[in-house]
């Protein structure tokens, strides 16, 4: 039995195996599949035939998976509890692995190279896999982010500014700002403005849009204030935006 001291992403390049996980369930995994074994797991691997694996180790979600920050994955969380989910290695990722194996076979052992390859992997993951696949593969790491992100996504459209969102969170200002930047990769103010801009533009694009109604719905106190916001973040005044999208 092996107790995992790091998060290990296993890329099976040849063979078949059975993984016995935490004495609770087993999974079958075969060539051209990958699976994440999270830190602290007790596993027994039973080889069904000669098997080759490329192992990628990393410590935390936030240090290596920033490419996934800002996405909302909460609706894809499995409702039947966590299991290991073997995920197919798609063609672009297979090419990535082939080059990695070639470099490793040459004996090139550079910490900066391996750090770059870890980051590159997450770009492939976001670019070629669905959100459901990402959650099933990376759930033990993503789940650490769900509670805070789920709170933000569920509440940001009910408030007019970041301060009101902080009040709902029961967190201190500095703690909230630090956590937000860590999870979303931008400041809370930048993110809120972007979301507010997107929502306003959507409303202005609706048939028979009422500028006055939209202005008050989004908490603007005057037409001049609303005009300034639209010009700064949407590139034009509300009337012109309505005309452009009509």
C-alpha positions in Angstrom: 0.0 0.0 0.0 1.3 3.4 -0.9 0.4 6.7 0.9 0.7 9.6 -1.6 2.7 12.5 -0.2 1.9 14.7 -3.2 -0.8 15.1 -5.8 0.2 12.7 -8.6 -1.3 12.9 -12.1 -0.7 9.5 -13.7 -0.5 9.3 -17.5 -0.7 5.6 -18.6 1.2 5.2 -21.9 1.2 1.4 -22.1 -0.6 -1.5 -20.4 -3.5 -2.0 -18.0 -3.9 -1.8 -14.2 -6.4 -1.8 -11.3 -6.1 0.8 -8.7 -7.5 0.0 -5.2 -8.2 3.4 -3.6 -8.4 4.0 0.2 -9.9 0.5 0.6 -13.2 1.9 -0.6 -13.3 1.2 -4.4 -11.3 0.1 -7.4 -10.9 1.4 -10.9 -9.5 0.0 -14.1 -7.1 2.2 -16.1 -5.4 1.5 -19.4 -3.1 3.0 -22.0 -4.0 6.5 -23.2 -5.8 7.3 -20.0 -4.8 9.6 -17.1 -6.0 9.7 -13.5 -5.2 12.0 -10.5 -4.2 10.3 -7.2 -4.6 13.0 -4.6 -2.3 13.7 -1.7 -2.8 11.5 1.3 -4.4 8.6 -0.7 -3.8 5.0 0.2 -3.6 3.0 -2.9 -2.6 -0.5 -4.2 -1.8 -0.8 -7.9 -2.4 -4.2 -9.4 -0.7 -4.6 -12.9 -2.7 -6.6 -15.3 0.0 -6.4 -17.9 3.4 -4.6 -18.3 2.5 -0.9 -17.8 4.3 2.4 -18.4 3.3 5.6 -16.6 4.4 9.2 -16.8 4.0 10.8 -13.3 3.4 14.5 -12.8 3.7 15.7 -9.2 2.5 19.0 -7.8 1.6 20.4 -4.4 -1.4 22.7 -4.7 -4.1 23.8 -7.1 -3.3 27.5 -6.9 0.4 27.3 -7.6 0.1 25.2 -10.8 -3.5 25.5 -12.0 -4.0 29.2 -12.4 -5.0 28.6 -16.0 -8.3 27.3 -14.6 -8.9 30.2 -12.2 -12.0 32.4 -12.9 -14.1 29.5 -14.2 -17.2 28.3 -12.6 -17.0 24.5 -12.2 -19.4 24.0 -9.3 -22.4 22.7 -11.3 -20.2 19.9 -12.6 -19.3 18.4 -9.2 -20.3 14.7 -9.1 -23.3 14.3 -6.8 -22.5 10.6 -6.0 -19.3 11.4 -4.1 -15.8 11.4 -5.2 -14.2 8.6 -7.2 -11.1 8.4 -9.3 -12.1 9.1 -12.9 -9.8 7.9 -15.7 -9.8 10.5 -18.4 -8.8 9.9 -22.1 -5.5 11.4 -23.2 -6.5 13.3 -26.3 -4.2 13.7 -29.3 -2.7 17.1 -28.4 -1.9 15.9 -25.0 -0.4 12.7 -26.4 2.0 14.8 -28.5 2.9 16.8 -25.4 3.7 13.5 -23.5 5.7 12.1 -26.4 8.0 15.1 -26.4 8.2 15.0 -22.6 9.2 11.4 -22.7 11.9 12.0 -25.3 13.4 14.8 -23.3 13.4 12.8 -20.1 14.9 9.8 -21.9 17.8 12.1 -22.9 18.5 12.7 -19.3 17.6 16.4 -19.3 16.6 17.2 -15.7 15.9 20.9 -15.3 13.5 22.1 -12.6 12.5 25.1 -14.7 11.7 22.8 -17.7 9.5 20.6 -15.6 7.7 23.6 -14.1 7.0 24.9 -17.6 5.7 21.5 -18.7 3.3 21.4 -15.7 1.9 24.8 -16.7 1.7 23.8 -20.3 -0.4 20.7 -19.3 -3.0 22.9 -17.7 -3.3 25.0 -20.8 -4.1 21.8 -22.8 -6.5 20.7 -20.1 -8.5 23.9 -20.3 -8.3 24.1 -24.1 -9.2 20.6 -25.1 -11.4 19.2 -22.3 -14.9 20.0 -21.2 -15.6 21.4 -17.8 -17.2 18.1 -16.7 -14.1 16.2 -17.7 -11.9 18.8 -15.9 -13.9 18.4 -12.7 -13.9 14.6 -12.8 -10.2 14.5 -13.3 -9.1 17.4 -10.9 -11.9 17.3 -8.4 -9.8 16.8 -5.2 -7.9 20.0 -6.0 -10.8 22.1 -7.5 -13.1 21.2 -4.6 -10.9 23.3 -2.3 -11.9 26.3 -4.3 -15.6 25.5 -4.8 -17.0 26.9 -1.5 -15.6 30.4 -2.0 -16.1 30.5 -5.8 -19.7 29.2 -5.4 -20.4 32.0 -2.9 -19.1 34.6 -5.4 -21.0 33.3 -8.4 -24.3 33.0 -6.4 -24.1 36.4 -4.8 -22.2 38.9 -7.0 -25.3 39.8 -9.1 -27.3 40.6 -5.9 -25.0 43.4 -4.8 -23.9 46.7 -6.4 -20.2 46.7 -5.3 -17.4 44.7 -3.7 -18.0 46.1 -0.2 -21.5 44.7 -0.2 -20.2 41.3 -1.3 -17.7 41.3 1.5 -20.4 42.0 4.0 -22.2 38.8 2.8 -19.1 36.7 3.0 -18.4 37.1 6.8 -14.8 37.6 5.9 -12.5 40.5 6.7 -11.6 42.9 3.9 -8.0 42.0 3.5 -8.8 38.3 3.8 -11.5 38.6 1.2 -9.3 40.6 -1.3 -6.4 38.2 -0.9 -8.6 35.1 -1.4 -10.4 36.6 -4.3 -7.1 37.4 -6.2 -5.8 34.0 -5.4 -8.9 32.2 -6.8 -9.8 34.4 -9.8 -6.4 35.8 -10.8 -7.7 39.4 -10.8 -8.9 41.9 -8.1 -12.4 41.7 -6.9 -13.1 45.2 -8.3 -11.8 44.3 -11.8 -13.9 41.1 -11.8 -17.1 42.8 -10.6 -16.8 45.6 -13.1 -16.3 43.1 -15.9 -19.4 41.1 -14.8 -21.4 44.2 -14.4 -20.4 45.5 -17.8 -21.4 42.2 -19.4 -24.8 42.2 -17.7 -25.5 45.8 -18.7 -24.6 45.1 -22.3 -26.9 42.1 -22.4 -29.7 44.2 -21.0 -29.1 47.0 -23.5 -29.2 44.4 -26.3 -32.7 43.3 -25.4 -35.7 44.5 -27.5 -37.3 47.7 -26.3 -34.5 48.1 -23.7 -35.3 50.9 -21.2 -32.1 52.8 -20.3 -33.6 54.4 -17.3 -34.8 51.1 -15.9 -31.4 49.4 -16.5 -29.7 52.4 -14.9 -31.6 52.0 -11.7 -31.5 48.2 -11.7 -27.7 48.4 -11.6 -27.6 50.9 -8.8 -26.6 54.1 -10.7 -27.8 57.3 -9.1 -27.9 59.5 -12.2 -27.8 59.3 -16.0 -24.4 61.0 -16.1 -22.9 58.4 -13.8 -24.4 55.6 -16.0 -23.0 57.3 -19.2 -19.5 57.6 -17.7 -19.5 53.9 -16.8 -20.7 52.8 -20.2 -18.2 54.9 -22.0 -15.3 53.8 -19.9 -16.1 50.0 -19.8 -18.3 49.5 -22.9 -16.8 52.0 -25.2 -19.9 54.1 -25.9 -22.9 55.8 -24.3 -26.1 53.8 -23.5 -28.1 55.2 -26.3 -25.5 54.3 -28.9 -25.1 50.8 -27.4 -28.8 50.2 -27.7 -28.7 51.4 -31.3 -25.8 49.2 -32.2 -27.4 46.1 -30.7 -30.9 46.7 -32.0 
